[in-house]
């Protein structure tokens, strides 16, 4: 048994089996991949990395599972926690340099990369299982939410939601960690109250789902509002988004064929440190934001047609909670009336933000012509609105 001290969770303990993957080359690589891409150039404290986050997710999923079993003892199955903790540790191994900032440069998503990485690190991945399949295959199926073994066992489907649901260990760690390192108060949530009220309920198809006791509604409100504020103020910050656009353009020149390699072993040699000193835009600072508004498709078409060669366009979009009524929601267990209801039915705050999303239309221009281009752009905008 070993431990590591974390700025959010304090002392986190790991088994000898878990330390094998933590000490592996693939996991050590995460020390050199920033959690938030280029956010540190706006919020200088945000230099934290995927290594720290992965350890934190492991602690969060442990607390989540232990609480669910306490609130619903019948959910317990031997080997669950070891499986969930290993999923937490390996969930970000496939990230590209600067995390999400360069996803478009990879022919594979970081989730798709994971299968090959698990194969490379096979000797370092030890999880006891009684499912009659290879351990790495089990991990990949439950993490990705697909596969024969996964689909045959509803219990595994529920476990998947601990790391890929609306309330999951990934979000519980990154919201608090990112807010702390950015030095902002937007990501404040009552994480402990949210975890303490997790339980299991039955959905309309008689499937077990991760749910919340009614006493946790206010904690859920803080969680959803924290997501909204962090995405609005940090994750979609216009300057960081500009850096992403410029980064991808420069990387297309630096990379063979303008893409990260298909070969996973070659891909694992890449991290932030390999490129950061080669990036010109971080030194030149040639562009500035000239327009930032809610998305308007008519305006976008006209501006791109008239000024397309003079501007960079960004149309960032992020769903905060649900896309539509068919999308998944969070269910609340109301013991007083012996019922399970959608969270929006018990909270006016959650009802108000249920379908809220961030969708921006932004334009950037070179500083040498920014004033003139902005003037022309505003003429087009006023003509439409």
N, C-alpha and C positions, 0 to 999 in steps of 0.2 A: 504493500500500500504506500502510495506517494501522495504528496499534496502540492498545490500551487495556490498562492494568494492572489486573489483577484480584487480589483478596485470596486467592483459592484457586489460580488457575492462573498467576499472574504475568503476563508480557507475552503478550497475545493479538493476533495479526495478522489484519487484514481487507483483502480486496481492495477496489479502488475501487468495483466493482459491489456488494459487500456493504455498503459504507458508505452507499450510496444508501438502502437500506432502514433501516439503523441510524439515519440522520439524518431519517427520515420522521416525520410527525406521529403516525402510528399506533404507531411503535416508541417515540418519545419519551414517549407516554402511559404506557408501562410503568414509567417512573420514579416515577409517582404511584399505583401499585398495589402494595400490600404483598404480598410472597410468602406470608406466613403469616396473613393476615387480622388477627385480634385477639391473636395470640400475644404481641406485644410488650408487652401490658398485664400479662403474667405473667413473661415473659423480656424485660426492657427493651432488650436488644441486638438483638432480632429485628425491626429496622426495615428490613431489606433488601427489595429490590423485584424485580419480574419483569424489569426491564431488566437488572440484574446477572446474574440467573439465565439469561436467554436467551443472553447472551454466553458464559457458562460452559458451557452445553449445546453451543454451537457448537464450543468447544474440545474437549469430551469426545468428541463424535461424530467429530471429526477424528482424535483419538488412537485411537479404536476402529477406524475404517476403515483407517488406516495400519497398525495392528497386524495386523488380519485379512489384509490384502493381503500383509504380510510373512510371516505364517504359512501363508498359502494364496494364492500368487501368481495362480493361475488365476481367482480371484474378481474381479480388477481389471477395471473397465470405465471407459473415458474418460467423464468428466462425472459419475461417481458422487459424488465428494467435494463438488463444487460444489452438487449437488442436496441432499445431506445437510446441508451447512452452512446452506443457505438454509432448509431445513425447520426446522432448529434455531432459526434467528433468528425465523421467523414463527410458531412453534408456540404461543405464548401471547398472540398479538395480540388474541384474542377474549375475554380474561378480563374478568369484571365487577369493579366496585369491591370491594375487600377479598377478591379472588380467590375461593376456593371457599366463603367464608362466605355469599355471597349468590347462589349458583347457582339456588336455587329461585325467585328473583325474575325470572329471565330466561326468556322463552318459548323461547329457543334455547340450546343448549349452546355453550361457547366454541369447540368444534370446528366446529359448524355456522355460527357467526358468521364463521369464517375465510374462507369462500368469498367473501362480499361484501367483506371487508377486502382480500383479494388483488385483487379487481377495482378497488377504490378506489386501491390502491397499485400498480397494474399497471406504471406507468412506472418505478417504483423497484425492480422485481423482475427481475433479469437472471440467467438461468441457461441456458447453452447446452445444447441437447438434440437428440438424433437420433431422437426417438420420433414425430415427425410430428404433434404436438399442441401446443396453446398451453402456454407455460411455466407459467402459473398453474394451468391445469387439471392438468398433470402433477404439480405440487407438491401440489395438493389431493388428488389421487387417491392418491399414495404416502403422504402424511401420514395420510389417513383410512383407507387400506387397502381401497379399493373403486374401481370404475370399469373400463371395458373395457380400456384400455391396461395398467392395473395388473394385472388378472387374467390377461392374456395373456402376461405376462412374469414368470416365476418369480424372476428376478433382482431385480425391483422389490419383490416380496413379501418377499424377504430384507432388502432395504434398509429396508423399513418397520419391521422389528424393531429396527433400530438406535435408533429413537426411540420405539417402542411395543412393547417386549418385556419380559421379566422383568428382564434385564440391559440397560438402555438408558441413553442419554446423559442423559436427563432425570433419572432416579433417581440416577445417579452424581454429578451436580452438586448436586441439592437436598439429599441426605442430608448431605453434608459441609458445604455452605454453611449449612444450617439449624442444624446442631449447633454450628458455629463461632459463629454470631451469637446463638444462644440461650445460649451459654456452658456447654453440657453435653457430657459425654463419651459419651453414648449412641450417637451417629451415627458412631462411629469405624469406619472400614473401610479395607482396603488397596486403595485405588482403582487404584493403579498396577499392582499385581500382578494384579488382576482384568483390567484392560485388556490387559496384556502377554500373557495366556494365552488371549485370545479367538481363535477360529479358525472354520472352516466345516466342518460335517459334513453327512451325508445322513440324512434321516429315513426312516421306513419306506415313505414314498411317493416316495422318490428325489428329494425336494426339498431344496435347500440351506438349512441353518438355521444361525443363529449359535450356536456351542457354545463349550465351554471345555476347554482341555487339562487333563490330570489334575493338573498342578503348580499349577493355580489353585483347587483345591478349598477350601483353607483361606481364600483370599481371598473365595470365594463364601460360606463360612460367616460371615465377618465382615460381609459385605454383608447377608445375610438377618437376622442378629441385630441389625445396626444398624437395619434397617427395623422390626423388632419393637419395639426399645427406643424409637425415635423416635415411632412411632405410639402406643405405650402411655404414654409420659411427656410428649410434646410435642403431637403432632398431635391427640390426643383428650383433651387436658387438660380437666378438667371446667369450669373457669372460662372458658376460651376457647369451649367449646361453649355455655355459658350466654350469653356475649356474642353468639354467632351467633343463638341463638333470639331474643334481645331485639332485635338489629339487624334481623332480617327482619320482626319485628312492627312496629317503628317505620318501616321503609322502606315498608311497605304503606300507611302514612298519608302519607308524603312523595311517593311516586311516583303519577303519574296511573294510575288503575285498579290500583294496587298492584303494577305490573310495570315492568321496564325496557322502553324502547321497542323495537318490532320494527325500526324503521328503523335501519340500521347507522350511518349518518352521525351521527344523533342519539345513538346509543349510545356512539360514540367520543368524545363530549364529556364523558362521565361518568368520574370516577375517585374515589379515596378522598377527595381534598381537597374535593370538592363537598359531601360529607355529614358529614364527621367532626365539625365544630363544631355540627351540628344534632342530634347524637345525645344524647338525654337519659340513657339508661342508663349511659353512661360517667361521668356526673357524680353520678347518684343512688345507684347501688350498692344497690338495694333488695332483691335476692335473695341467698340463700345455698344452698349444696349441703346437702341433708339426708339423701340416700341415694345410695350408689354401690356397685353390686354387679354380679356377672355376670348376664346377661340371663335373665329368668324370665318366660315369657309368662303363666302363671297369675297371678303376682303383679302383673304390669302390668295385666291386665284388672280385677283386684279393686281395685287402688289407683285406677285411672282412674275406675272406677265410683263409688267411695266418696269420693274426694278430688280428683277431676278438676278441679273449679273452684278448688282451692286450690294446685295445684302446676303446675310446668312439667316435662314429661317429655322425656327424651332417650334414644334407643336407638342410640347410635353403634355401627356395625359395620364392621370392616375385615378383609379377608383379607390375610394376610401373605405366603403363598406360593401354595398351590393350594386350590381348592374341593373337588375330588374327583379320582379317578383318570383321568377323561376330560379334565381340564384340562391346559394346557401345563406343561411342566417345563423344567429346564435339563439339557442333555445334556453328558456328559463324554467326551472323546476319550481313550481309553486305548491308547496306542501299543504298550505292552508286550504286550498280548493282542490287539491289532488289533481293537478293539471300540468301540462307542459305547453308553453306558449312562446311564440317568437318574442325576442327582446323588445321589439318596437311596440308591442302591446302593453308593456309595463313601464315604459319610460318615454315621456314626451321629448326628451333630448335625443334619444336614439331614433324616435320616429321622425324627428326633424332632419336628421343627417343621414337617414337610411340610404338614400340614393345620391348623396352628395359626391361630387368628384371634382378634381382639379383638371382643367383643360385650358391651356394657355396658347396664345399666338404671340411669338416674340420675334423681333428682327434686330440684327446687329449689322453695323456698317464699319468700314475702316475709319479711323479717327480723322484722317485727312479730308474725308468727304462726308462725315457723319451729319453735320449740320444741314447741308443741302439735301441729302437723301432723306433725312427725317422730315424736312419741310415738305418734300414731294409726297412722302408716305402719308403724312397727316392730311394732305389735300385729298388723297384717295379715300382715306378713312372717313373724313367728313362728308365726302360725296355719297358714301354708302349709308352712313348713319344720320 
